[in-house]
Amino acid sequence: MSTTPTEREREEEKFSNIRWNSHYIVEQGLVELNEGDKIVLPATALEQLLGQVGGSSLPSPLTFELRHPHKPQAIIHSGVKEFSSANNTTVQLPQWMMSSLEVNQGDRVLIKLKLLPKGTWARLKPISEDYRDITDYRAALESHLRGHYNTLTKGQPLSCRYGGRVYKFQVVDLKPEDAVSITDTDLEVEIDPIHSTESNGTSASLSSSSSSSSSSNVVGLNETVTKEAIAKDEYVYWKLAALDLNKQQLSRKTVVIQVDVQDGDADVVISTENKRPTLEDHEWSDTSSNKEKRIQITTDLLVNKSLYIGFHGYPETTTVKWKATLIDTSEEMEIVNDEGNDEGNDDKEGKVECKNCHAWIAERTLMLHEGFCFRNNVLCPWGCGKVFKKDSEELKEHWHCDQCDYVGSNNEREKHTSYYHTPRTCTCNNFIASSYQVLAEHRRTTCPEKLITCRYCHNLTAQGVMSLDSRDRLLGLYSHESYCGSRTITCQKCQKPIPIKDIQVHAKIHEVKRQQQVLSPACANRNCIRPRAKNRLSLCQFCFGPFWVTEDDPKNAKLIQRVARKIHSQLTVGCGNEWCRNKYCATCTKDPKDATTAASLLIPLIKSLPRELSLPNPSPELYFCVDESTTRKKFLAEIVCNETENRYELGWCIKAIESEQEDLDRAKTWLDRNAPRRKI
């Protein structure tokens, strides 16, 4: 929310008594300061500021104006990271800030406390064309600026880290003033497009990885790329188009990347998400010094995805030839199994193992072999089992890493040590990896700067650190999604505010409660829809009314007689109501029965009635005529039940009809929202 002028005036009036400035000797800060505008001041500066406000609080955030003592036009603004400079006379500045102020280490700079207005609008100009790789400017700038910048000054350079790379911008214009605070404010940002002629003049300042072509060349399966030249410490990228196969076909296939390094030494890095994979950020790789490289990727991981393949030149200009093929996984497994069986079937009968080279030699020639072998061959002294000729160049070049189990030649020592045993700090500054592989795994899994599409706000943003909440960890939420998912929405069923991240669990609770609902027992009259009452026939109070008497009837004989007379009357005379749908009523069937026929139909119904009435909870099957409203509701409920393909019991369909005033469409909606589904 932007700050109004009135609020700013009140803030300036509150801190109008603070007047602080001081000269400091410039000292270059740590590398992490280069990604923001924060400086490191000595502890004495904080003591002086607190001394001026007395018991009151300092403005938040603290913002400062930095000036070159002899060049009035050299002005920049900053926040403060901490008051921990080792010397009371020095200040640590980012490298870009030293360049903007035109000062070097050891020069003096004037620092003054300065309250800045909240920024409302900014225009940025990208320094190179690769800014188009940013797919979501709002999310990228919001995420980076919120964590690294407190201020912006017109004309200053601005860096934005996105997807493991740093993109450079220049602040062209600002509102409402030429220097603004961007903390807790809505800042509208415009990006000026640049032309290729402009980018050519600035491309020299980019890193080598950024100077690679902005678009990847596209190659298809079984296409051979010949004599691809790669300059030292640079990358060349190719894109393998998405595989045009269905999911079932892909589950049995494997993509094989075969690389032939013709000159020099090349590293292969592959990714499905990062269009420019690097040694620090990739999913698959081969960084060995082998001339022939082979990377296999199961196609289960490539459904509707493209492969981005990068080649890195080390240490000189390198030439490679490569091809991507698709093979059947089952056939590959059969070949491997056949080779294993062949090796296991080697005939060792009549052979003896040589004590020097451990080869299996025919027993009759063992003495001759060992005499020659001990004179000319030697085993690896480090125990890898390889056999070399004595004093050969191959033996002299043979090398074992003393930090891991890697075996190679001396010319691989420098690269192996650099790639696998040199600590490397991630750009998040929270993780130090022992090798490129460990760093790449961190970047694609737990790195706070890993880009994700938030499942709640649907923006592409950095995932942040792992949430400390145990429930969030079970859901796999990092800090951004934990914060974003903590926003509440109103549940449409219970009208309670529920956090977005809990809405699925909350909905399941409603679903469980819904499925556990039970209807009250219905009237024993099969034509009635009302709930049963407590009486000997388990009828509702309306249906039982004609059968109630004050006389004592312990054996229910008189009650059974009254029921028999009622049904006999329905079969012979009928109820006379044209809406009647009782199959034991002459009015419904339009077929009045004579007394004898009616009695024969009546006997099966009455025969089981004494046994039912003797039970603690009787449930006899009775058919009595009912009123027009009840008949109509049951008829409509049967229609709804059929139209919903019997997913709901008839009792719930009746309740839906009653709840929605006999509107069929609304009754179906009510069932979908409230009624438990029938278990199939």
C-alpha positions as CSV (number, residue, x, y, z in Angstrom):
1,M,0.0,0.0,0.0
2,S,1.5,3.3,-1.0
3,T,2.1,6.0,1.5
4,T,0.1,9.2,1.2
5,P,1.8,12.6,1.5
6,T,0.2,13.2,4.8
7,E,1.7,10.1,6.3
8,R,5.1,11.1,4.9
9,E,4.9,14.5,6.4
10,R,4.0,12.9,9.8
11,E,7.0,10.6,9.5
12,E,9.4,13.4,8.6
13,E,8.1,15.5,11.5
14,K,8.6,12.5,13.9
15,F,12.2,12.1,12.9
16,S,13.0,15.7,12.1
17,N,15.4,16.0,15.1
18,I,17.7,13.3,13.7
19,R,20.7,14.9,11.9
20,W,23.5,12.4,11.2
21,N,26.3,12.3,8.7
22,S,29.9,11.1,8.8
23,H,33.0,10.5,6.6
24,Y,34.2,6.9,6.2
25,I,37.0,5.1,4.4
26,V,35.8,2.9,1.6
27,E,36.3,-0.8,1.9
28,Q,35.1,-3.3,-0.7
29,G,32.4,-5.5,0.8
30,L,31.8,-9.3,0.5
31,V,30.5,-10.7,-2.8
32,E,26.9,-11.1,-1.6
33,L,26.6,-7.3,-1.2
34,N,26.9,-6.9,-5.0
35,E,23.4,-8.2,-5.5
36,G,21.7,-5.4,-3.5
37,D,22.1,-1.8,-2.2
38,K,22.9,-2.6,1.4
39,I,26.1,-1.4,3.1
40,V,27.9,-2.4,6.3
41,L,28.6,0.4,8.8
42,P,30.6,0.3,12.1
43,A,28.8,-0.2,15.4
44,T,29.7,3.4,16.4
45,A,27.3,4.6,13.7
46,L,24.4,2.8,15.4
47,E,25.4,4.2,18.8
48,Q,25.4,7.7,17.4
49,L,21.9,7.2,15.8
50,L,20.4,5.8,18.9
51,G,21.9,8.6,21.0
52,Q,20.0,11.1,18.9
53,V,16.6,9.5,19.3
54,G,17.0,8.8,23.0
55,G,14.4,6.2,24.0
56,S,12.4,6.4,20.7
57,S,12.8,4.0,17.8
58,L,14.7,4.6,14.7
59,P,13.0,4.9,11.3
60,S,12.6,1.6,9.5
61,P,14.2,0.9,7.2
62,L,17.2,3.1,7.6
63,T,18.2,4.7,4.3
64,F,21.3,6.7,3.6
65,E,22.7,9.1,1.0
66,L,26.3,8.5,-0.1
67,R,28.3,11.3,-1.8
68,H,31.7,11.6,-3.3
69,P,33.4,14.3,-1.3
70,H,34.8,16.1,-4.4
71,K,32.2,15.3,-7.1
72,P,28.7,16.6,-6.2
73,Q,27.1,14.7,-9.1
74,A,28.2,11.3,-7.7
75,I,25.3,10.5,-5.4
76,I,23.8,7.1,-4.6
77,H,21.4,5.8,-1.9
78,S,21.5,2.7,0.1
79,G,20.0,0.6,3.0
80,V,22.1,-0.9,5.7
81,K,22.7,-4.6,6.1
82,E,24.3,-4.6,9.6
83,F,26.5,-2.5,11.8
84,S,29.5,-4.8,12.0
85,S,32.4,-3.2,10.2
86,A,35.7,-4.3,11.8
87,N,37.0,-0.7,11.9
88,N,35.1,2.3,13.3
89,T,36.4,4.4,10.4
90,T,35.5,2.1,7.5
91,V,32.3,1.3,5.5
92,Q,31.9,-1.8,3.3
93,L,30.3,-1.0,-0.1
94,P,29.2,-3.2,-3.0
95,Q,31.5,-3.1,-6.0
96,W,28.8,-1.5,-8.2
97,M,28.3,1.2,-5.7
98,M,32.0,2.0,-5.6
99,S,31.9,2.3,-9.4
100,S,28.9,4.6,-9.4
101,L,30.5,6.9,-6.8
102,E,33.9,6.7,-8.7
103,V,35.7,5.8,-5.5
104,N,38.4,3.1,-4.9
105,Q,39.3,1.2,-1.8
106,G,40.9,3.6,0.7
107,D,39.1,6.7,-0.6
108,R,36.7,8.7,1.6
109,V,32.9,8.9,1.2
110,L,30.3,11.1,2.9
111,I,27.3,9.2,4.4
112,K,24.2,11.0,5.5
113,L,20.9,9.7,7.0
114,K,18.2,10.4,4.4
115,L,14.5,9.6,4.7
116,L,13.2,8.8,1.1
117,P,9.6,8.9,-0.2
118,K,7.9,5.7,-1.1
119,G,8.4,4.9,-4.8
120,T,5.3,4.6,-7.0
121,W,6.7,4.1,-10.5
122,A,10.0,3.1,-12.1
123,R,11.4,2.7,-15.6
124,L,14.2,0.2,-16.2
125,K,16.3,-0.4,-19.2
126,P,17.9,-3.8,-19.7
127,I,21.6,-3.8,-20.5
128,S,21.6,-6.9,-22.7
129,E,19.1,-8.8,-24.9
130,D,19.1,-11.9,-22.7
131,Y,16.6,-10.1,-20.5
132,R,13.9,-11.7,-22.7
133,D,14.7,-15.0,-21.0
134,I,12.8,-13.7,-17.9
135,T,9.3,-15.1,-18.4
136,D,7.7,-13.2,-15.5
137,Y,9.2,-9.8,-14.8
138,R,6.8,-9.0,-12.0
139,A,7.6,-12.1,-10.0
140,A,11.3,-11.9,-10.7
141,L,11.7,-8.2,-9.8
142,E,9.4,-8.5,-6.8
143,S,11.3,-11.5,-5.4
144,H,14.8,-10.1,-5.9
145,L,14.1,-6.4,-4.9
146,R,12.2,-7.4,-1.8
147,G,15.1,-9.3,-0.4
148,H,18.1,-7.2,-1.6
149,Y,17.1,-3.6,-2.1
150,N,15.7,-0.8,0.1
151,T,16.3,2.1,-2.3
152,L,16.5,3.1,-6.0
153,T,18.4,6.1,-7.4
154,K,17.9,7.4,-10.9
155,G,20.8,6.3,-13.2
156,Q,22.1,3.5,-10.9
157,P,22.7,-0.1,-12.2
158,L,20.4,-2.8,-10.9
159,S,21.0,-6.5,-10.9
160,C,18.2,-9.1,-10.7
161,R,18.9,-12.8,-10.1
162,Y,16.5,-15.1,-11.9
163,G,16.8,-18.8,-12.5
164,G,20.4,-18.9,-11.4
165,R,21.5,-16.1,-13.6
166,V,22.0,-12.4,-13.0
167,Y,20.4,-9.9,-15.4
168,K,21.6,-6.3,-15.5
169,F,19.3,-3.2,-15.7
170,Q,19.7,0.5,-15.4
171,V,17.2,2.7,-13.6
172,V,16.1,5.3,-16.2
173,D,13.4,7.2,-14.3
174,L,11.6,7.2,-10.9
175,K,8.5,8.8,-9.4
176,P,7.8,10.7,-7.3
177,E,11.5,11.8,-6.9
178,D,14.9,10.8,-8.3
179,A,15.6,8.6,-5.2
180,V,12.9,6.5,-3.6
181,S,12.4,3.8,-1.0
182,I,10.9,0.6,-2.3
183,T,10.2,-1.1,1.0
184,D,6.5,-1.9,1.7
185,T,5.2,-0.1,-1.4
186,D,3.4,-1.0,-4.6
187,L,6.0,-0.1,-7.3
188,E,4.8,0.0,-11.0
189,V,7.7,-1.0,-13.3
190,E,8.1,-0.4,-17.0
191,I,10.7,-2.1,-19.1
192,D,12.2,-0.2,-22.0
193,P,12.9,-2.5,-25.0
194,I,16.4,-2.4,-26.5
195,H,17.7,-2.9,-30.0
196,S,20.5,-5.2,-31.0
197,T,22.8,-2.3,-31.7
198,E,22.5,-1.2,-28.1
199,S,23.2,-4.6,-26.7
200,N,26.4,-5.1,-28.8
201,G,28.0,-2.3,-26.9
202,T,27.3,-3.8,-23.5
203,S,27.7,-7.5,-24.1
204,A,31.4,-7.4,-23.2
205,S,30.5,-6.8,-19.5
206,L,28.5,-10.1,-19.3
207,S,29.8,-13.4,-18.1
208,S,30.9,-16.0,-20.6
209,S,27.8,-18.1,-19.9
210,S,25.6,-15.2,-20.8
211,S,27.4,-14.5,-24.0
212,S,26.2,-17.7,-25.5
213,S,23.5,-17.6,-28.1
214,S,20.2,-16.6,-26.6
215,S,18.3,-19.3,-28.5
216,S,19.1,-23.0,-28.7
217,N,19.4,-24.8,-32.0
218,V,16.8,-27.5,-32.5
219,V,17.8,-31.0,-33.3
220,G,15.7,-34.2,-33.7
221,L,16.2,-37.8,-32.9
222,N,18.8,-39.7,-34.9
223,E,20.2,-36.4,-36.3
224,T,24.0,-36.2,-36.1
225,V,25.6,-32.9,-35.2
226,T,29.1,-32.8,-36.5
227,K,32.1,-30.7,-35.6
228,E,30.4,-28.4,-33.1
229,A,33.2,-26.0,-31.9
230,I,33.1,-24.7,-28.3
231,A,35.3,-21.9,-27.1
232,K,37.1,-22.2,-23.8
233,D,34.8,-21.8,-20.7
234,E,31.8,-21.1,-22.9
235,Y,28.6,-23.0,-23.6
236,V,26.8,-24.1,-26.8
237,Y,23.2,-25.2,-26.5
238,W,20.9,-27.5,-28.4
239,K,17.3,-28.3,-28.0
240,L,15.9,-31.8,-28.5
241,A,12.2,-31.4,-29.4
242,A,9.5,-33.0,-27.3
243,L,9.0,-36.7,-28.1
244,D,5.9,-37.4,-30.2
245,L,4.8,-40.6,-28.4
246,N,2.0,-41.4,-26.1
247,K,2.6,-42.1,-22.4
248,Q,2.4,-45.9,-22.8
249,Q,5.0,-45.9,-25.6
250,L,7.3,-43.6,-23.6
251,S,7.3,-45.8,-20.6
252,R,9.3,-48.5,-22.5
253,K,11.9,-46.1,-24.1
254,T,15.2,-44.5,-23.2
255,V,16.8,-41.5,-24.8
256,V,20.5,-42.0,-25.3
257,I,22.8,-39.0,-25.8
258,Q,26.1,-40.2,-27.5
259,V,28.9,-37.7,-27.6
260,D,32.3,-38.0,-29.4
261,V,34.8,-35.5,-28.2
262,Q,37.1,-35.0,-31.2
263,D,39.4,-32.3,-29.9
264,G,39.9,-31.0,-26.3
265,D,37.7,-31.8,-23.4
266,A,34.0,-31.1,-23.2
267,D,31.4,-31.4,-20.4
268,V,27.8,-32.3,-21.2
269,V,25.0,-30.8,-19.1
270,I,21.3,-31.5,-19.7
271,S,18.0,-30.1,-18.3
272,T,14.3,-30.1,-19.0
273,E,13.5,-26.9,-17.1
274,N,16.5,-24.7,-17.5
275,K,17.0,-23.6,-21.2
276,R,20.6,-22.9,-20.5
277,P,21.9,-25.6,-18.2
278,T,25.3,-25.0,-16.6
279,L,27.8,-26.9,-14.5
280,E,26.1,-25.4,-11.4
281,D,22.5,-26.0,-12.6
282,H,21.5,-29.1,-14.5
283,E,19.7,-32.4,-14.1
284,W,22.0,-34.9,-16.0
285,S,25.7,-34.5,-16.8
286,D,28.9,-36.2,-17.8
287,T,31.9,-34.1,-16.7
288,S,34.5,-36.8,-17.2
289,S,37.5,-36.4,-19.5
290,N,36.5,-39.4,-21.6
291,K,36.5,-39.0,-25.4
292,E,33.3,-41.0,-25.7
293,K,30.3,-40.0,-23.4
294,R,26.9,-41.7,-23.1
295,I,24.0,-40.4,-21.1
296,Q,20.8,-42.4,-20.8
297,I,17.5,-40.8,-19.7
298,T,14.3,-42.7,-19.2
299,T,11.4,-41.2,-21.2
300,D,9.1,-41.4,-18.2
301,L,10.7,-38.1,-17.1
302,L,10.2,-36.5,-20.5
303,V,6.5,-36.6,-21.1
304,N,5.5,-33.4,-22.9
305,K,9.0,-31.9,-22.1
306,S,12.0,-30.9,-24.3
307,L,15.6,-31.6,-23.5
308,Y,18.0,-28.7,-23.4
309,I,21.6,-30.0,-24.0
310,G,24.6,-27.8,-23.3
311,F,28.3,-28.4,-24.1
312,H,31.0,-26.7,-22.0
313,G,34.5,-26.2,-23.3
314,Y,37.3,-27.2,-20.9
315,P,40.1,-26.0,-20.9
316,E,40.6,-25.0,-24.6
317,T,38.6,-24.8,-27.7
318,T,36.8,-28.1,-28.1
319,T,35.1,-29.9,-31.0
320,V,32.4,-32.5,-30.5
321,K,30.2,-34.7,-32.5
322,W,26.9,-36.0,-31.0
323,K,23.6,-37.7,-31.7
324,A,20.4,-38.5,-29.7
325,T,18.7,-41.8,-30.2
326,L,15.6,-43.6,-28.8
327,I,16.0,-47.2,-27.8
328,D,13.7,-49.8,-26.3
329,T,14.5,-50.3,-22.6
330,S,13.6,-54.0,-22.6
331,E,15.9,-54.7,-25.6
332,E,18.8,-52.9,-23.8
333,M,18.2,-55.0,-20.7
334,E,18.3,-58.3,-22.7
335,I,21.6,-57.3,-24.3
336,V,23.1,-56.5,-20.9
337,N,21.9,-59.8,-19.4
338,D,23.2,-61.8,-22.4
339,E,26.7,-60.2,-21.9
340,G,26.6,-61.0,-18.2
341,N,25.7,-64.6,-18.9
342,D,28.5,-64.9,-21.5
343,E,31.1,-63.6,-19.0
344,G,29.8,-66.0,-16.3
345,N,30.3,-68.9,-18.7
346,D,34.0,-68.4,-19.1
347,D,35.7,-71.8,-18.8
348,K,38.2,-71.8,-15.9
349,E,38.7,-75.5,-15.9
350,G,42.4,-76.4,-16.2
351,K,43.5,-72.8,-15.6
352,V,45.4,-71.1,-12.8
353,E,45.3,-67.4,-11.8
354,C,48.6,-65.6,-12.3
355,K,50.0,-64.1,-9.1
356,N,51.1,-60.9,-10.8
357,C,48.4,-59.9,-13.3
358,H,45.6,-62.1,-11.9
359,A,44.8,-63.4,-15.4
360,W,43.6,-67.0,-15.8
361,I,46.4,-69.0,-17.6
362,A,46.5,-72.6,-18.7
363,E,48.2,-74.6,-16.1
364,R,50.8,-76.1,-18.5
365,T,52.0,-72.6,-19.6
366,L,51.8,-70.9,-16.2
367,M,55.6,-71.0,-15.5
368,L,56.4,-69.4,-18.9
369,H,53.7,-66.7,-18.4
370,E,54.7,-65.8,-14.9
371,G,58.4,-65.6,-15.9
372,F,57.5,-63.1,-18.6
373,C,54.9,-61.3,-16.5
374,F,57.1,-60.6,-13.5
375,R,59.9,-59.3,-15.7
376,N,57.7,-57.0,-17.8
377,N,54.4,-56.2,-16.0
378,V,53.5,-54.5,-12.7
379,L,50.2,-54.1,-10.9
380,C,48.9,-50.7,-9.9
381,P,50.6,-49.8,-6.6
382,W,47.3,-48.2,-5.3
383,G,45.4,-51.4,-5.6
384,C,42.9,-50.8,-8.5
385,G,44.0,-54.1,-10.2
386,K,45.1,-52.6,-13.5
387,V,48.3,-54.0,-15.1
388,F,50.9,-51.9,-16.8
389,K,54.2,-52.4,-18.5
390,K,57.2,-51.5,-16.3
391,D,58.4,-47.9,-16.8
392,S,55.7,-47.2,-19.4
393,E,54.2,-43.7,-19.9
394,E,50.8,-45.2,-19.1
395,L,52.0,-46.2,-15.6
396,K,53.6,-42.8,-15.0
397,E,50.4,-41.0,-16.0
398,H,48.2,-43.4,-13.9
399,W,46.6,-41.5,-11.0
400,H,44.3,-42.2,-8.0
401,C,42.5,-39.3,-6.3
402,D,43.4,-39.2,-2.6
403,Q,40.0,-37.7,-1.7
404,C,37.7,-40.2,-3.5
405,D,37.8,-43.5,-5.4
406,Y,38.3,-41.9,-8.8
407,V,40.9,-43.4,-11.1
408,G,42.3,-41.6,-14.1
409,S,45.4,-40.1,-15.6
410,N,47.5,-37.1,-14.4
411,N,46.1,-34.8,-17.0
412,E,42.7,-35.2,-15.4
413,R,43.9,-34.3,-11.9
414,E,43.4,-30.5,-12.2
415,K,39.9,-30.9,-13.7
416,H,38.8,-33.5,-11.2
417,T,40.0,-31.6,-8.2
418,S,38.3,-28.4,-9.5
419,Y,35.0,-30.1,-10.3
420,Y,34.7,-32.6,-7.4
421,H,36.8,-31.3,-4.5
422,T,36.6,-27.5,-4.6
423,P,34.0,-25.9,-2.3
424,R,31.5,-23.8,-4.2
425,T,29.0,-21.4,-2.7
426,C,25.5,-21.4,-4.1
427,T,24.1,-18.0,-5.2
428,C,21.6,-18.2,-2.3
429,N,24.7,-17.9,0.0
430,N,23.2,-20.5,2.3
431,F,24.8,-23.6,0.9
432,I,28.4,-24.6,0.3
433,A,28.8,-27.7,-2.0
434,S,31.8,-29.9,-2.3
435,S,31.4,-30.4,-6.1
436,Y,29.4,-29.3,-9.1
437,Q,27.1,-32.4,-8.8
438,V,26.2,-31.6,-5.2
439,L,25.6,-27.9,-6.1
440,A,23.4,-28.8,-9.1
441,E,21.3,-31.2,-6.9
442,H,20.9,-28.4,-4.4
443,R,19.9,-25.9,-7.1
444,R,17.2,-28.1,-8.4
445,T,15.8,-29.3,-5.1
446,T,16.2,-27.2,-1.9
447,C,17.8,-24.0,-3.1
448,P,15.8,-20.9,-1.9
449,E,16.2,-19.3,-5.3
450,K,14.8,-22.3,-7.3
451,L,12.0,-21.0,-9.4
452,I,8.6,-22.6,-8.9
453,T,5.1,-21.9,-10.1
454,C,3.3,-21.3,-6.8
455,R,0.4,-23.7,-6.4
456,Y,-1.6,-20.9,-4.7
457,C,-0.9,-17.6,-6.5
458,H,0.2,-19.3,-9.7
459,N,3.2,-16.9,-10.1
460,L,6.6,-18.0,-11.1
461,T,8.8,-17.1,-8.1
462,A,11.6,-18.3,-5.9
463,Q,10.5,-21.0,-3.5
464,G,12.4,-19.7,-0.5
465,V,13.8,-21.7,2.4
466,M,12.2,-24.9,3.8
467,S,9.2,-24.1,6.0
468,L,9.7,-24.7,9.8
469,D,6.1,-25.8,10.2
470,S,5.8,-29.6,10.3
471,R,2.5,-29.6,8.4
472,D,4.1,-27.5,5.6
473,R,7.0,-29.9,5.4
474,L,4.6,-32.8,4.9
475,L,3.0,-30.9,2.1
476,G,6.4,-30.1,0.6
477,L,6.0,-26.3,1.1
478,Y,8.8,-23.8,1.2
479,S,8.6,-20.4,2.6
480,H,6.9,-18.7,-0.3
481,E,4.1,-21.3,-0.7
482,S,3.8,-21.5,3.1
483,Y,3.3,-17.7,3.3
484,C,1.1,-17.6,0.2
485,G,-1.0,-20.6,1.4
486,S,-1.6,-19.0,4.8
487,R,-4.1,-16.5,3.2
488,T,-7.6,-17.5,4.1
489,I,-10.8,-18.0,2.0
490,T,-14.3,-18.6,3.1
491,C,-15.5,-22.2,2.9
492,Q,-18.7,-22.3,0.9
493,K,-20.2,-25.0,3.1
494,C,-19.4,-24.0,6.6
495,Q,-18.7,-20.3,6.0
496,K,-15.5,-20.4,8.1
497,P,-12.2,-18.8,7.1
498,I,-9.8,-21.5,6.0
499,P,-6.1,-21.2,4.9
500,I,-5.7,-21.9,1.2
501,K,-3.1,-24.6,1.9
502,D,-5.6,-26.4,4.2
503,I,-8.6,-26.2,1.9
504,Q,-8.1,-29.7,0.4
505,V,-7.9,-31.3,3.9
506,H,-10.9,-29.2,5.0
507,A,-12.9,-30.3,1.9
508,K,-12.0,-34.0,2.7
509,I,-13.4,-33.5,6.2
510,H,-16.6,-32.2,4.8
511,E,-16.7,-35.2,2.4
512,V,-16.1,-37.7,5.2
513,K,-18.9,-36.1,7.3
514,R,-21.1,-36.1,4.2
515,Q,-20.6,-39.8,3.6
516,Q,-21.2,-40.6,7.3
517,Q,-24.7,-39.0,7.3
518,V,-27.6,-41.4,8.0
519,L,-31.3,-40.8,7.3
520,S,-33.8,-41.4,10.0
521,P,-35.8,-44.7,9.4
522,A,-38.7,-44.1,7.0
523,C,-42.3,-45.0,7.5
524,A,-43.1,-48.7,7.0
525,N,-45.7,-47.7,4.5
526,R,-43.9,-48.1,1.2
527,N,-45.9,-45.3,-0.4
528,C,-45.1,-42.8,2.3
529,I,-42.0,-40.6,2.6
530,R,-42.3,-39.3,6.2
531,P,-40.0,-40.6,9.0
532,R,-41.5,-43.3,11.1
533,A,-42.8,-42.7,14.6
534,K,-42.7,-44.9,17.7
535,N,-45.7,-47.2,17.3
536,R,-46.3,-50.9,16.9
537,L,-46.5,-50.8,13.1
538,S,-43.4,-48.5,12.6
539,L,-45.6,-46.1,10.6
540,C,-45.4,-42.3,10.6
541,Q,-48.0,-40.5,12.8
542,F,-50.2,-39.8,9.8
543,C,-50.3,-43.4,8.5
544,F,-50.8,-44.9,12.0
545,G,-53.7,-42.5,12.9
546,P,-56.5,-44.8,11.5
547,F,-55.2,-47.8,13.4
548,W,-54.9,-46.2,16.8
549,V,-57.4,-47.3,19.5
550,T,-57.6,-47.0,23.3
551,E,-58.5,-50.7,23.7
552,D,-55.9,-53.1,25.2
553,D,-54.5,-55.4,22.6
554,P,-51.4,-57.2,24.0
555,K,-51.2,-59.8,21.2
556,N,-51.9,-57.3,18.4
557,A,-54.8,-59.4,17.1
558,K,-57.2,-56.4,16.8
559,L,-54.5,-54.3,15.2
560,I,-53.8,-57.0,12.5
561,Q,-57.6,-57.2,11.8
562,R,-57.8,-53.4,11.3
563,V,-54.8,-53.5,8.9
564,A,-56.4,-56.4,7.0
565,R,-59.7,-54.6,6.6
566,K,-57.9,-51.5,5.4
567,I,-55.9,-53.3,2.6
568,H,-59.0,-55.4,1.7
569,S,-61.0,-52.2,1.3
570,Q,-58.3,-50.7,-1.0
571,L,-58.3,-53.8,-3.2
572,T,-62.1,-54.0,-3.6
573,V,-63.3,-50.4,-3.5
574,G,-60.1,-48.2,-3.8
575,C,-59.4,-44.8,-2.3
576,G,-61.1,-42.7,-5.0
577,N,-58.1,-40.4,-5.4
578,E,-57.0,-40.0,-9.1
579,W,-53.4,-39.3,-8.1
580,C,-53.0,-42.6,-6.2
581,R,-50.0,-44.7,-7.1
582,N,-50.6,-47.6,-4.6
583,K,-50.3,-50.9,-6.4
584,Y,-52.6,-52.4,-3.7
585,C,-55.4,-49.9,-4.5
586,A,-58.3,-50.5,-7.0
587,T,-58.3,-46.7,-7.9
588,C,-54.7,-46.9,-9.1
589,T,-54.9,-50.3,-10.9
590,K,-58.4,-49.5,-12.2
591,D,-59.2,-53.2,-11.5
592,P,-61.4,-53.6,-8.4
593,K,-61.2,-57.1,-7.0
594,D,-64.0,-59.2,-5.6
595,A,-63.9,-60.2,-2.0
596,T,-62.4,-63.7,-2.6
597,T,-59.6,-62.5,-4.9
598,A,-58.8,-59.6,-2.6
599,A,-58.5,-62.0,0.3
600,S,-56.1,-64.2,-1.6
601,L,-53.9,-61.2,-2.4
602,L,-54.2,-60.0,1.2
603,I,-53.1,-63.3,2.9
604,P,-49.3,-63.0,1.9
605,L,-49.1,-59.5,3.4
606,I,-50.8,-60.3,6.6
607,K,-49.2,-63.7,7.2
608,S,-45.8,-62.3,8.2
609,L,-47.3,-59.4,10.1
610,P,-47.6,-61.2,13.6
611,R,-44.0,-62.3,13.4
612,E,-42.8,-58.8,12.5
613,L,-44.8,-57.2,15.4
614,S,-43.2,-59.6,17.9
615,L,-39.7,-58.1,17.1
616,P,-38.2,-55.3,19.2
617,N,-37.9,-53.0,16.1
618,P,-40.6,-54.2,13.6
619,S,-40.4,-53.2,10.0
620,P,-43.4,-54.7,8.2
621,E,-44.0,-54.2,4.5
622,L,-47.3,-52.3,4.2
623,Y,-49.0,-50.5,1.3
624,F,-51.5,-47.8,2.2
625,C,-52.8,-44.9,0.1
626,V,-51.3,-41.4,1.0
627,D,-52.1,-37.8,0.2
628,E,-51.5,-36.0,-3.1
629,S,-48.4,-34.1,-1.9
630,T,-46.7,-37.2,-0.6
631,T,-47.4,-39.1,-3.8
632,R,-46.1,-36.2,-6.0
633,K,-42.9,-35.8,-4.0
634,K,-42.1,-39.5,-4.1
635,F,-42.8,-39.6,-7.9
636,L,-40.4,-36.6,-8.4
637,A,-37.8,-38.2,-6.2
638,E,-37.9,-41.4,-8.3
639,I,-37.3,-39.3,-11.4
640,V,-34.3,-37.6,-9.8
641,C,-33.0,-41.0,-8.6
642,N,-33.1,-42.4,-12.2
643,E,-31.6,-39.3,-13.8
644,T,-28.6,-39.4,-11.3
645,E,-28.1,-43.1,-12.3
646,N,-29.0,-44.3,-8.8
647,R,-25.9,-42.7,-7.2
648,Y,-28.0,-41.6,-4.3
649,E,-30.5,-43.5,-2.2
650,L,-34.2,-42.7,-2.7
651,G,-34.5,-41.3,0.8
652,W,-31.9,-38.6,0.0
653,C,-33.6,-37.8,-3.3
654,I,-36.8,-37.3,-1.3
655,K,-35.0,-34.9,1.0
656,A,-33.5,-33.0,-1.9
657,I,-37.0,-32.6,-3.5
658,E,-38.4,-31.3,-0.1
659,S,-35.4,-28.9,0.4
660,E,-35.6,-27.4,-3.1
661,Q,-39.4,-27.0,-3.3
662,E,-39.8,-29.8,-5.9
663,D,-37.4,-28.2,-8.4
664,L,-35.7,-31.1,-10.2
665,D,-32.5,-29.2,-11.3
666,R,-31.9,-27.6,-7.9
667,A,-32.6,-31.0,-6.3
668,K,-29.8,-32.6,-8.3
669,T,-27.4,-29.8,-7.3
670,W,-28.4,-30.2,-3.7
671,L,-27.6,-33.9,-3.9
672,D,-24.2,-33.3,-5.4
673,R,-23.4,-30.9,-2.6
674,N,-24.9,-32.6,0.4
675,A,-26.0,-36.2,0.0
676,P,-23.7,-39.2,0.5
677,R,-23.1,-41.3,-2.6
678,R,-24.3,-44.8,-2.7
679,K,-21.4,-47.3,-2.2
680,I,-20.9,-49.4,-5.3
